[in-house]
Amino acid sequence: MNFAVEHQSEQSEGDNRRRIVLNMDCVVFGEMAVKFESVVVGEKIQLSGFLMNKSARSKWPVMNIQEFKTDQ
């Protein structure tokens, strides 16, 4: 299953605060993909996994999801 997530936060950079917005392509496979189907679009989730190239020819990063938690 392929999808995209958006991360938003505020981070410290030296003495300044910086607003961060990041869109990341993600992929999830197998039994984890079946469980992930219950996630509602717009729902806040915590993801863990690893980054990989989108394909052998692409340097574009994709997050391979190994675990997730919803805020419920």
Secondary structure in CASP SS format (residue, H / E / C, confidence):
PFRMAT SS
TARGET T0000
AUTHOR 0000-0000-0000
METHOD secondary structure of the structure
MODEL  1
M C 1.00
N E 1.00
F E 1.00
A E 1.00
V E 1.00
E E 1.00
H E 1.00
Q E 1.00
S E 1.00
E E 1.00
Q E 1.00
S E 1.00
E E 1.00
G C 1.00
D C 1.00
N E 1.00
R E 1.00
R E 1.00
R E 1.00
I E 1.00
V E 1.00
L E 1.00
N E 1.00
M E 1.00
D E 1.00
C E 1.00
V E 1.00
V C 1.00
F C 1.00
G H 1.00
E H 1.00
M H 1.00
A H 1.00
V H 1.00
K H 1.00
F H 1.00
E C 1.00
S C 1.00
V C 1.00
V C 1.00
V C 1.00
G C 1.00
E C 1.00
K C 1.00
I E 1.00
Q E 1.00
L E 1.00
S E 1.00
G E 1.00
F E 1.00
L E 1.00
M E 1.00
N E 1.00
K E 1.00
S E 1.00
A C 1.00
R C 1.00
S E 1.00
K E 1.00
W E 1.00
P E 1.00
V E 1.00
M E 1.00
N E 1.00
I E 1.00
Q E 1.00
E E 1.00
F E 1.00
K E 1.00
T E 1.00
D C 1.00
Q C 1.00
END
